[in-house]
Amino acid sequence: MSTTQPMEARAVLASDMLDPQAMSEQYGNSVQYWAKLRLYGGGPVFFKIGRSVRYRRADVECWLSARRFENTAQAEAADRKSTRLNSSH
């Protein structure tokens, strides 16, 4: 039997987790900004533990990397695509 487990099955260290307040402080957006992303989609994946919300730092960094653009036209095209995908639900 292999001892290798998928990333999701591994124990997550508390030091690797950020709550919405820490996200706000570290990335400069309000707590409400992160709440809206959780509600409407488009934000980083998160854990819901009881009433608490936590983000894995690696997931946030991956989400941020996907939002790196060289110009505003690229960013606007990504926004339009995201809007179309979210409105089709």
N, C-alpha and C positions, 0 to 999 in steps of 0.2 A: 504494500500500500504506500502510495506517495505521501510525503509530508508537506508537499507544496500545495497551498490553498490559493484560490482566487483572491484578488485584492479585497473584494467585498466581504469575504469570510474571515479575513485576518482581524485581529484585535486592533482597534483604533486607539492610539495614544491620546490622552486628554490634551497633551501639549500640542498636538497637531490639529486641534479643533478650535474653531472661532464661533462665538455667539454673535448675534446681530449687532450688539454694541461694539464689540471688538472689530467687526467688519466695518462699521461706520467710522471708527477711529483710524483704522489702518488704511482704508481706501478712500476716505473723504466723502462718502455718501451718507445720507441720513438713515436711521434705523427704518424709517417708513419706506425709503427707496427699496431696501432689501425685502421688506414685507410685501410690497407691490410686485416685485419680481417673483416671489414665492406664489402669490395669488394668481397672477396672470401668466406666469411662465417666462422663460427667456433668461432666467438667472442661473447661477451655479446650482448643482444638485445639493441637497441638504438632508440632514437627519432630523427626524421629529422624534424626540424622546420625551414621552409624556407631553407636557405643555412647552417644553424647551425645544429650541431650534439650534442646531449646530451645523457648521460648515467644515469640511475637511480642507485644510490649507492647500493640499495638492489639487483638489477639485476646483478651488477658486482660482489657482494659478493657471490651470488648464483652461477654464472658462475665459479668463482674461486674455490668454494667448490667442484664443479664437477671435477676439475682438480687437486685434491689432491691425491697423490700416495704414497705408501710405498716403492716402488723400481722402478728402471728404466725400468724393464720388463713390469710393469703395464702401465707406461707412453708410452712406445713404442707401446704396443698393442692398447692403446687408439688412438695414432696417426695413426696407420695403419687402424683402423676402421673408423676414421674420413676421411682419405684420400679416402677410398673406397666409403663412402657415398657421398663425394663431387664430385667424378669423375663420379658418375652415373647420374648426371644431364645433 
